[in-house]
Structures are given as structure tokens and as C-alpha cells.
Amino acid sequence: MTDDVTVATRLTEMEIRYSQLEDLVEQLSQLVREQADQIERLTEATKQLAGRLAQGGGGDPADPQADLPPHY
């Protein structure tokens, strides 16, 4: 009888652990989705900034006067 109780107890503990692992996997999957979305937004922002820089929106780095605020 003790073998049956031990096996049943171990099975119950394994089912509990399995359930907890399922929850953890779902949480991690959600986190990966959120990070993928954030990477996509950052990639788009980087492309936009690179486009602005290519169009001359970054100023002339050789001219230090270009970086001065207008009140100078």
C-alpha cells in the first residue's frame, strides 16, 4: 500500500511541477513577444534616424558652429 501512496504522491508532485512549468513557459513566451515588438519599434526608429542623417538633418560635424544653440 505504501508503494501506491508513494507513487500517487510523486505523480501529484510531478503534475504540480508540470503545471508550474507550463505557466512559466507562457510567461516567457509573452516576454519574448513583447521584446520582439520592442526590437521592431527600435529598428524602425533607427531606420528613420539614419534616413534623417542621410538627408543632412544631422548638421555638418566638421563645423562646430553648427552645434551651437541659436543664442550664441
PyMOL Python script that loads the backbone (N, CA, C, O; Angstrom):
from pymol import cmd

cmd.read_pdbstr("""\
ATOM      1  N   MET A   1       0.821  -1.197   0.000  1.00  0.00           N
ATOM      2  CA  MET A   1       0.000   0.000   0.000  1.00  0.00           C
ATOM      3  C   MET A   1       0.862   1.257   0.000  1.00  0.00           C
ATOM      4  O   MET A   1       0.514   2.244  -0.649  1.00  0.00           O
ATOM      5  N   THR A   2       1.956   1.233   0.704  1.00  0.00           N
ATOM      6  CA  THR A   2       2.812   2.404   0.742  1.00  0.00           C
ATOM      7  C   THR A   2       3.413   2.710  -0.616  1.00  0.00           C
ATOM      8  O   THR A   2       3.654   3.876  -0.931  1.00  0.00           O
ATOM      9  N   ASP A   3       3.654   1.719  -1.405  1.00  0.00           N
ATOM     10  CA  ASP A   3       4.172   1.970  -2.747  1.00  0.00           C
ATOM     11  C   ASP A   3       3.146   2.721  -3.583  1.00  0.00           C
ATOM     12  O   ASP A   3       3.496   3.627  -4.339  1.00  0.00           O
ATOM     13  N   ASP A   4       1.872   2.340  -3.443  1.00  0.00           N
ATOM     14  CA  ASP A   4       0.824   3.035  -4.184  1.00  0.00           C
ATOM     15  C   ASP A   4       0.707   4.495  -3.733  1.00  0.00           C
ATOM     16  O   ASP A   4       0.522   5.389  -4.559  1.00  0.00           O
ATOM     17  N   VAL A   5       0.814   4.731  -2.432  1.00  0.00           N
ATOM     18  CA  VAL A   5       0.732   6.088  -1.893  1.00  0.00           C
ATOM     19  C   VAL A   5       1.938   6.897  -2.362  1.00  0.00           C
ATOM     20  O   VAL A   5       1.802   8.056  -2.753  1.00  0.00           O
ATOM     21  N   THR A   6       3.105   6.286  -2.322  1.00  0.00           N
ATOM     22  CA  THR A   6       4.323   6.980  -2.751  1.00  0.00           C
ATOM     23  C   THR A   6       4.244   7.335  -4.228  1.00  0.00           C
ATOM     24  O   THR A   6       4.594   8.447  -4.625  1.00  0.00           O
ATOM     25  N   VAL A   7       3.787   6.397  -5.035  1.00  0.00           N
ATOM     26  CA  VAL A   7       3.665   6.652  -6.472  1.00  0.00           C
ATOM     27  C   VAL A   7       2.622   7.735  -6.724  1.00  0.00           C
ATOM     28  O   VAL A   7       2.838   8.613  -7.559  1.00  0.00           O
ATOM     29  N   ALA A   8       1.508   7.689  -6.023  1.00  0.00           N
ATOM     30  CA  ALA A   8       0.456   8.691  -6.191  1.00  0.00           C
ATOM     31  C   ALA A   8       0.954  10.065  -5.751  1.00  0.00           C
ATOM     32  O   ALA A   8       0.672  11.067  -6.407  1.00  0.00           O
ATOM     33  N   THR A   9       1.686  10.114  -4.655  1.00  0.00           N
ATOM     34  CA  THR A   9       2.230  11.382  -4.170  1.00  0.00           C
ATOM     35  C   THR A   9       3.232  11.942  -5.169  1.00  0.00           C
ATOM     36  O   THR A   9       3.198  13.130  -5.490  1.00  0.00           O
ATOM     37  N   ARG A  10       4.115  11.096  -5.657  1.00  0.00           N
ATOM     38  CA  ARG A  10       5.105  11.554  -6.641  1.00  0.00           C
ATOM     39  C   ARG A  10       4.431  12.030  -7.915  1.00  0.00           C
ATOM     40  O   ARG A  10       4.843  13.028  -8.507  1.00  0.00           O
ATOM     41  N   LEU A  11       3.393  11.314  -8.337  1.00  0.00           N
ATOM     42  CA  LEU A  11       2.672  11.710  -9.540  1.00  0.00           C
ATOM     43  C   LEU A  11       2.001  13.068  -9.342  1.00  0.00           C
ATOM     44  O   LEU A  11       2.034  13.914 -10.236  1.00  0.00           O
ATOM     45  N   THR A  12       1.403  13.274  -8.195  1.00  0.00           N
ATOM     46  CA  THR A  12       0.764  14.554  -7.896  1.00  0.00           C
ATOM     47  C   THR A  12       1.792  15.686  -7.900  1.00  0.00           C
ATOM     48  O   THR A  12       1.546  16.755  -8.459  1.00  0.00           O
ATOM     49  N   GLU A  13       2.947  15.442  -7.270  1.00  0.00           N
ATOM     50  CA  GLU A  13       4.005  16.462  -7.253  1.00  0.00           C
ATOM     51  C   GLU A  13       4.495  16.764  -8.666  1.00  0.00           C
ATOM     52  O   GLU A  13       4.759  17.921  -8.992  1.00  0.00           O
ATOM     53  N   MET A  14       4.617  15.769  -9.484  1.00  0.00           N
ATOM     54  CA  MET A  14       5.055  15.980 -10.863  1.00  0.00           C
ATOM     55  C   MET A  14       4.011  16.762 -11.651  1.00  0.00           C
ATOM     56  O   MET A  14       4.367  17.617 -12.463  1.00  0.00           O
ATOM     57  N   GLU A  15       2.740  16.488 -11.428  1.00  0.00           N
ATOM     58  CA  GLU A  15       1.685  17.234 -12.111  1.00  0.00           C
ATOM     59  C   GLU A  15       1.701  18.697 -11.694  1.00  0.00           C
ATOM     60  O   GLU A  15       1.489  19.585 -12.520  1.00  0.00           O
ATOM     61  N   ILE A  16       1.954  18.949 -10.413  1.00  0.00           N
ATOM     62  CA  ILE A  16       2.036  20.331  -9.919  1.00  0.00           C
ATOM     63  C   ILE A  16       3.214  21.037 -10.573  1.00  0.00           C
ATOM     64  O   ILE A  16       3.076  22.165 -11.046  1.00  0.00           O
ATOM     65  N   ARG A  17       4.364  20.387 -10.603  1.00  0.00           N
ATOM     66  CA  ARG A  17       5.548  20.987 -11.225  1.00  0.00           C
ATOM     67  C   ARG A  17       5.315  21.233 -12.713  1.00  0.00           C
ATOM     68  O   ARG A  17       5.713  22.269 -13.246  1.00  0.00           O
ATOM     69  N   TYR A  18       4.676  20.288 -13.371  1.00  0.00           N
ATOM     70  CA  TYR A  18       4.386  20.434 -14.798  1.00  0.00           C
ATOM     71  C   TYR A  18       3.491  21.654 -15.030  1.00  0.00           C
ATOM     72  O   TYR A  18       3.716  22.430 -15.959  1.00  0.00           O
ATOM     73  N   SER A  19       2.490  21.813 -14.191  1.00  0.00           N
ATOM     74  CA  SER A  19       1.585  22.953 -14.309  1.00  0.00           C
ATOM     75  C   SER A  19       2.343  24.270 -14.101  1.00  0.00           C
ATOM     76  O   SER A  19       2.124  25.240 -14.827  1.00  0.00           O
ATOM     77  N   GLN A  20       3.226  24.294 -13.113  1.00  0.00           N
ATOM     78  CA  GLN A  20       4.021  25.494 -12.862  1.00  0.00           C
ATOM     79  C   GLN A  20       4.938  25.794 -14.046  1.00  0.00           C
ATOM     80  O   GLN A  20       5.107  26.954 -14.421  1.00  0.00           O
ATOM     81  N   LEU A  21       5.525  24.765 -14.629  1.00  0.00           N
ATOM     82  CA  LEU A  21       6.390  24.953 -15.788  1.00  0.00           C
ATOM     83  C   LEU A  21       5.611  25.463 -16.999  1.00  0.00           C
ATOM     84  O   LEU A  21       6.110  26.289 -17.764  1.00  0.00           O
ATOM     85  N   GLU A  22       4.388  24.967 -17.167  1.00  0.00           N
ATOM     86  CA  GLU A  22       3.537  25.478 -18.253  1.00  0.00           C
ATOM     87  C   GLU A  22       3.287  26.977 -18.090  1.00  0.00           C
ATOM     88  O   GLU A  22       3.357  27.738 -19.056  1.00  0.00           O
ATOM     89  N   ASP A  23       2.997  27.386 -16.865  1.00  0.00           N
ATOM     90  CA  ASP A  23       2.775  28.813 -16.589  1.00  0.00           C
ATOM     91  C   ASP A  23       4.039  29.623 -16.880  1.00  0.00           C
ATOM     92  O   ASP A  23       3.974  30.700 -17.472  1.00  0.00           O
ATOM     93  N   LEU A  24       5.176  29.100 -16.461  1.00  0.00           N
ATOM     94  CA  LEU A  24       6.441  29.795 -16.693  1.00  0.00           C
ATOM     95  C   LEU A  24       6.731  29.922 -18.186  1.00  0.00           C
ATOM     96  O   LEU A  24       7.171  30.977 -18.643  1.00  0.00           O
ATOM     97  N   VAL A  25       6.489  28.868 -18.940  1.00  0.00           N
ATOM     98  CA  VAL A  25       6.712  28.913 -20.384  1.00  0.00           C
ATOM     99  C   VAL A  25       5.809  29.961 -21.023  1.00  0.00           C
ATOM    100  O   VAL A  25       6.247  30.686 -21.917  1.00  0.00           O
ATOM    101  N   GLU A  26       4.577  30.053 -20.589  1.00  0.00           N
ATOM    102  CA  GLU A  26       3.659  31.058 -21.134  1.00  0.00           C
ATOM    103  C   GLU A  26       4.137  32.469 -20.806  1.00  0.00           C
ATOM    104  O   GLU A  26       4.088  33.356 -21.658  1.00  0.00           O
ATOM    105  N   GLN A  27       4.596  32.679 -19.581  1.00  0.00           N
ATOM    106  CA  GLN A  27       5.120  33.995 -19.198  1.00  0.00           C
ATOM    107  C   GLN A  27       6.340  34.364 -20.033  1.00  0.00           C
ATOM    108  O   GLN A  27       6.470  35.499 -20.492  1.00  0.00           O
ATOM    109  N   LEU A  28       7.230  33.399 -20.226  1.00  0.00           N
ATOM    110  CA  LEU A  28       8.431  33.663 -21.017  1.00  0.00           C
ATOM    111  C   LEU A  28       8.085  33.918 -22.482  1.00  0.00           C
ATOM    112  O   LEU A  28       8.712  34.755 -23.132  1.00  0.00           O
ATOM    113  N   SER A  29       7.101  33.207 -22.999  1.00  0.00           N
ATOM    114  CA  SER A  29       6.669  33.441 -24.379  1.00  0.00           C
ATOM    115  C   SER A  29       6.111  34.841 -24.543  1.00  0.00           C
ATOM    116  O   SER A  29       6.384  35.505 -25.542  1.00  0.00           O
ATOM    117  N   GLN A  30       5.337  35.294 -23.578  1.00  0.00           N
ATOM    118  CA  GLN A  30       4.799  36.652 -23.613  1.00  0.00           C
ATOM    119  C   GLN A  30       5.930  37.672 -23.571  1.00  0.00           C
ATOM    120  O   GLN A  30       5.898  38.669 -24.293  1.00  0.00           O
ATOM    121  N   LEU A  31       6.918  37.426 -22.736  1.00  0.00           N
ATOM    122  CA  LEU A  31       8.059  38.333 -22.637  1.00  0.00           C
ATOM    123  C   LEU A  31       8.825  38.390 -23.960  1.00  0.00           C
ATOM    124  O   LEU A  31       9.246  39.465 -24.387  1.00  0.00           O
ATOM    125  N   VAL A  32       9.002  37.256 -24.598  1.00  0.00           N
ATOM    126  CA  VAL A  32       9.694  37.219 -25.892  1.00  0.00           C
ATOM    127  C   VAL A  32       8.905  37.993 -26.936  1.00  0.00           C
ATOM    128  O   VAL A  32       9.487  38.720 -27.741  1.00  0.00           O
ATOM    129  N   ARG A  33       7.572  37.841 -26.930  1.00  0.00           N
ATOM    130  CA  ARG A  33       6.738  38.606 -27.875  1.00  0.00           C
ATOM    131  C   ARG A  33       6.881  40.108 -27.644  1.00  0.00           C
ATOM    132  O   ARG A  33       7.010  40.877 -28.597  1.00  0.00           O
ATOM    133  N   GLU A  34       6.857  40.524 -26.383  1.00  0.00           N
ATOM    134  CA  GLU A  34       6.997  41.953 -26.059  1.00  0.00           C
ATOM    135  C   GLU A  34       8.364  42.473 -26.493  1.00  0.00           C
ATOM    136  O   GLU A  34       8.467  43.574 -27.034  1.00  0.00           O
ATOM    137  N   GLN A  35       9.403  41.694 -26.261  1.00  0.00           N
ATOM    138  CA  GLN A  35      10.740  42.120 -26.663  1.00  0.00           C
ATOM    139  C   GLN A  35      10.869  42.180 -28.176  1.00  0.00           C
ATOM    140  O   GLN A  35      11.532  43.074 -28.702  1.00  0.00           O
ATOM    141  N   ALA A  36      10.248  41.248 -28.885  1.00  0.00           N
ATOM    142  CA  ALA A  36      10.284  41.279 -30.345  1.00  0.00           C
ATOM    143  C   ALA A  36       9.589  42.536 -30.861  1.00  0.00           C
ATOM    144  O   ALA A  36      10.066  43.166 -31.806  1.00  0.00           O
ATOM    145  N   ASP A  37       8.473  42.899 -30.249  1.00  0.00           N
ATOM    146  CA  ASP A  37       7.778  44.133 -30.641  1.00  0.00           C
ATOM    147  C   ASP A  37       8.656  45.355 -30.375  1.00  0.00           C
ATOM    148  O   ASP A  37       8.732  46.270 -31.195  1.00  0.00           O
ATOM    149  N   GLN A  38       9.310  45.355 -29.229  1.00  0.00           N
ATOM    150  CA  GLN A  38      10.175  46.485 -28.894  1.00  0.00           C
ATOM    151  C   GLN A  38      11.353  46.561 -29.867  1.00  0.00           C
ATOM    152  O   GLN A  38      11.722  47.654 -30.296  1.00  0.00           O
ATOM    153  N   ILE A  39      11.936  45.443 -30.213  1.00  0.00           N
ATOM    154  CA  ILE A  39      13.041  45.429 -31.172  1.00  0.00           C
ATOM    155  C   ILE A  39      12.572  45.963 -32.518  1.00  0.00           C
ATOM    156  O   ILE A  39      13.292  46.707 -33.184  1.00  0.00           O
ATOM    157  N   GLU A  40      11.366  45.579 -32.912  1.00  0.00           N
ATOM    158  CA  GLU A  40      10.819  46.063 -34.180  1.00  0.00           C
ATOM    159  C   GLU A  40      10.656  47.585 -34.159  1.00  0.00           C
ATOM    160  O   GLU A  40      11.004  48.263 -35.126  1.00  0.00           O
ATOM    161  N   ARG A  41      10.126  48.119 -33.054  1.00  0.00           N
ATOM    162  CA  ARG A  41       9.966  49.576 -32.943  1.00  0.00           C
ATOM    163  C   ARG A  41      11.318  50.282 -32.953  1.00  0.00           C
ATOM    164  O   ARG A  41      11.475  51.314 -33.606  1.00  0.00           O
ATOM    165  N   LEU A  42      12.285  49.736 -32.237  1.00  0.00           N
ATOM    166  CA  LEU A  42      13.605  50.354 -32.194  1.00  0.00           C
ATOM    167  C   LEU A  42      14.303  50.291 -33.550  1.00  0.00           C
ATOM    168  O   LEU A  42      15.004  51.227 -33.934  1.00  0.00           O
ATOM    169  N   THR A  43      14.115  49.200 -34.268  1.00  0.00           N
ATOM    170  CA  THR A  43      14.692  49.075 -35.602  1.00  0.00           C
ATOM    171  C   THR A  43      14.098  50.122 -36.527  1.00  0.00           C
ATOM    172  O   THR A  43      14.822  50.745 -37.304  1.00  0.00           O
ATOM    173  N   GLU A  44      12.791  50.322 -36.454  1.00  0.00           N
ATOM    174  CA  GLU A  44      12.130  51.327 -37.287  1.00  0.00           C
ATOM    175  C   GLU A  44      12.621  52.725 -36.932  1.00  0.00           C
ATOM    176  O   GLU A  44      12.872  53.542 -37.819  1.00  0.00           O
ATOM    177  N   ALA A  45      12.759  53.002 -35.643  1.00  0.00           N
ATOM    178  CA  ALA A  45      13.253  54.315 -35.217  1.00  0.00           C
ATOM    179  C   ALA A  45      14.687  54.537 -35.704  1.00  0.00           C
ATOM    180  O   ALA A  45      15.040  55.641 -36.119  1.00  0.00           O
ATOM    181  N   THR A  46      15.495  53.503 -35.654  1.00  0.00           N
ATOM    182  CA  THR A  46      16.874  53.609 -36.130  1.00  0.00           C
ATOM    183  C   THR A  46      16.913  53.896 -37.623  1.00  0.00           C
ATOM    184  O   THR A  46      17.713  54.707 -38.088  1.00  0.00           O
ATOM    185  N   LYS A  47      16.042  53.223 -38.370  1.00  0.00           N
ATOM    186  CA  LYS A  47      15.976  53.472 -39.817  1.00  0.00           C
ATOM    187  C   LYS A  47      15.559  54.911 -40.103  1.00  0.00           C
ATOM    188  O   LYS A  47      16.111  55.552 -40.998  1.00  0.00           O
ATOM    189  N   GLN A  48      14.598  55.416 -39.354  1.00  0.00           N
ATOM    190  CA  GLN A  48      14.149  56.792 -39.553  1.00  0.00           C
ATOM    191  C   GLN A  48      15.267  57.779 -39.230  1.00  0.00           C
ATOM    192  O   GLN A  48      15.472  58.746 -39.963  1.00  0.00           O
ATOM    193  N   LEU A  49      15.980  57.543 -38.152  1.00  0.00           N
ATOM    194  CA  LEU A  49      17.081  58.435 -37.789  1.00  0.00           C
ATOM    195  C   LEU A  49      18.207  58.368 -38.824  1.00  0.00           C
ATOM    196  O   LEU A  49      18.810  59.390 -39.152  1.00  0.00           O
ATOM    197  N   ALA A  50      18.486  57.186 -39.329  1.00  0.00           N
ATOM    198  CA  ALA A  50      19.517  57.043 -40.357  1.00  0.00           C
ATOM    199  C   ALA A  50      19.095  57.776 -41.630  1.00  0.00           C
ATOM    200  O   ALA A  50      19.927  58.385 -42.301  1.00  0.00           O
ATOM    201  N   GLY A  51      17.806  57.717 -41.960  1.00  0.00           N
ATOM    202  CA  GLY A  51      17.297  58.436 -43.124  1.00  0.00           C
ATOM    203  C   GLY A  51      17.429  59.934 -42.959  1.00  0.00           C
ATOM    204  O   GLY A  51      17.812  60.635 -43.895  1.00  0.00           O
ATOM    205  N   ARG A  52      17.110  60.436 -41.759  1.00  0.00           N
ATOM    206  CA  ARG A  52      17.260  61.866 -41.497  1.00  0.00           C
ATOM    207  C   ARG A  52      18.719  62.297 -41.607  1.00  0.00           C
ATOM    208  O   ARG A  52      19.029  63.350 -42.163  1.00  0.00           O
ATOM    209  N   LEU A  53      19.599  61.474 -41.073  1.00  0.00           N
ATOM    210  CA  LEU A  53      21.024  61.789 -41.117  1.00  0.00           C
ATOM    211  C   LEU A  53      21.526  61.785 -42.553  1.00  0.00           C
ATOM    212  O   LEU A  53      22.342  62.627 -42.928  1.00  0.00           O
ATOM    213  N   ALA A  54      21.045  60.846 -43.356  1.00  0.00           N
ATOM    214  CA  ALA A  54      21.453  60.772 -44.759  1.00  0.00           C
ATOM    215  C   ALA A  54      20.954  61.984 -45.546  1.00  0.00           C
ATOM    216  O   ALA A  54      21.580  62.389 -46.525  1.00  0.00           O
ATOM    217  N   GLN A  55      19.837  62.559 -45.125  1.00  0.00           N
ATOM    218  CA  GLN A  55      19.288  63.728 -45.815  1.00  0.00           C
ATOM    219  C   GLN A  55      19.919  65.027 -45.334  1.00  0.00           C
ATOM    220  O   GLN A  55      19.527  66.106 -45.778  1.00  0.00           O
ATOM    221  N   GLY A  56      20.880  64.937 -44.441  1.00  0.00           N
ATOM    222  CA  GLY A  56      21.555  66.140 -43.977  1.00  0.00           C
ATOM    223  C   GLY A  56      20.948  66.724 -42.728  1.00  0.00           C
ATOM    224  O   GLY A  56      21.275  67.854 -42.367  1.00  0.00           O
ATOM    225  N   GLY A  57      20.087  66.012 -42.062  1.00  0.00           N
ATOM    226  CA  GLY A  57      19.444  66.517 -40.858  1.00  0.00           C
ATOM    227  C   GLY A  57      20.333  66.482 -39.636  1.00  0.00           C
ATOM    228  O   GLY A  57      19.934  66.937 -38.564  1.00  0.00           O
ATOM    229  N   GLY A  58      21.526  65.951 -39.780  1.00  0.00           N
ATOM    230  CA  GLY A  58      22.401  65.830 -38.625  1.00  0.00           C
ATOM    231  C   GLY A  58      23.365  66.978 -38.467  1.00  0.00           C
ATOM    232  O   GLY A  58      24.103  67.009 -37.482  1.00  0.00           O
ATOM    233  N   GLY A  59      23.398  67.919 -39.380  1.00  0.00           N
ATOM    234  CA  GLY A  59      24.357  69.018 -39.299  1.00  0.00           C
ATOM    235  C   GLY A  59      25.709  68.589 -39.846  1.00  0.00           C
ATOM    236  O   GLY A  59      25.937  67.409 -40.115  1.00  0.00           O
ATOM    237  N   ASP A  60      26.575  69.529 -40.004  1.00  0.00           N
ATOM    238  CA  ASP A  60      27.912  69.250 -40.517  1.00  0.00           C
ATOM    239  C   ASP A  60      28.845  69.011 -39.338  1.00  0.00           C
ATOM    240  O   ASP A  60      29.143  69.954 -38.605  1.00  0.00           O
ATOM    241  N   PRO A  61      29.316  67.789 -39.129  1.00  0.00           N
ATOM    242  CA  PRO A  61      30.165  67.524 -37.969  1.00  0.00           C
ATOM    243  C   PRO A  61      31.507  68.243 -38.042  1.00  0.00           C
ATOM    244  O   PRO A  61      32.161  68.424 -37.015  1.00  0.00           O
ATOM    245  N   ALA A  62      31.928  68.655 -39.232  1.00  0.00           N
ATOM    246  CA  ALA A  62      33.192  69.383 -39.358  1.00  0.00           C
ATOM    247  C   ALA A  62      33.046  70.834 -38.923  1.00  0.00           C
ATOM    248  O   ALA A  62      34.054  71.503 -38.693  1.00  0.00           O
ATOM    249  N   ASP A  63      31.830  71.337 -38.805  1.00  0.00           N
ATOM    250  CA  ASP A  63      31.579  72.728 -38.438  1.00  0.00           C
ATOM    251  C   ASP A  63      31.064  72.797 -36.997  1.00  0.00           C
ATOM    252  O   ASP A  63      29.884  72.540 -36.757  1.00  0.00           O
ATOM    253  N   PRO A  64      31.932  73.142 -36.028  1.00  0.00           N
ATOM    254  CA  PRO A  64      31.475  73.187 -34.628  1.00  0.00           C
ATOM    255  C   PRO A  64      30.412  74.244 -34.390  1.00  0.00           C
ATOM    256  O   PRO A  64      29.638  74.126 -33.439  1.00  0.00           O
ATOM    257  N   GLN A  65      30.351  75.267 -35.220  1.00  0.00           N
ATOM    258  CA  GLN A  65      29.339  76.316 -35.063  1.00  0.00           C
ATOM    259  C   GLN A  65      27.936  75.765 -35.329  1.00  0.00           C
ATOM    260  O   GLN A  65      26.955  76.315 -34.827  1.00  0.00           O
ATOM    261  N   ALA A  66      27.830  74.702 -36.099  1.00  0.00           N
ATOM    262  CA  ALA A  66      26.524  74.139 -36.431  1.00  0.00           C
ATOM    263  C   ALA A  66      25.850  73.544 -35.205  1.00  0.00           C
ATOM    264  O   ALA A  66      24.625  73.426 -35.178  1.00  0.00           O
ATOM    265  N   ASP A  67      26.628  73.164 -34.180  1.00  0.00           N
ATOM    266  CA  ASP A  67      26.068  72.546 -32.981  1.00  0.00           C
ATOM    267  C   ASP A  67      25.750  73.551 -31.887  1.00  0.00           C
ATOM    268  O   ASP A  67      25.177  73.176 -30.864  1.00  0.00           O
ATOM    269  N   LEU A  68      26.107  74.826 -32.076  1.00  0.00           N
ATOM    270  CA  LEU A  68      25.843  75.819 -31.046  1.00  0.00           C
ATOM    271  C   LEU A  68      24.369  76.201 -31.025  1.00  0.00           C
ATOM    272  O   LEU A  68      23.727  76.276 -32.073  1.00  0.00           O
ATOM    273  N   PRO A  69      23.837  76.439 -29.840  1.00  0.00           N
ATOM    274  CA  PRO A  69      22.453  76.916 -29.751  1.00  0.00           C
ATOM    275  C   PRO A  69      22.336  78.298 -30.401  1.00  0.00           C
ATOM    276  O   PRO A  69      23.346  78.986 -30.546  1.00  0.00           O
ATOM    277  N   PRO A  70      21.145  78.715 -30.790  1.00  0.00           N
ATOM    278  CA  PRO A  70      20.958  79.966 -31.508  1.00  0.00           C
ATOM    279  C   PRO A  70      21.341  81.220 -30.720  1.00  0.00           C
ATOM    280  O   PRO A  70      21.585  82.253 -31.344  1.00  0.00           O
ATOM    281  N   HIS A  71      21.407  81.190 -29.410  1.00  0.00           N
ATOM    282  CA  HIS A  71      21.713  82.403 -28.641  1.00  0.00           C
ATOM    283  C   HIS A  71      23.189  82.732 -28.582  1.00  0.00           C
ATOM    284  O   HIS A  71      23.567  83.731 -27.970  1.00  0.00           O
ATOM    285  N   TYR A  72      24.043  81.916 -29.205  1.00  0.00           N
ATOM    286  CA  TYR A  72      25.481  82.215 -29.230  1.00  0.00           C
ATOM    287  C   TYR A  72      25.833  83.047 -30.412  1.00  0.00           C
ATOM    288  O   TYR A  72      27.000  83.396 -30.596  1.00  0.00           O
TER     289      TYR A  72
END
""", "prot")
cmd.dss("prot")
cmd.show_as("cartoon", "prot")
cmd.util.cbc("prot")
cmd.orient("prot")
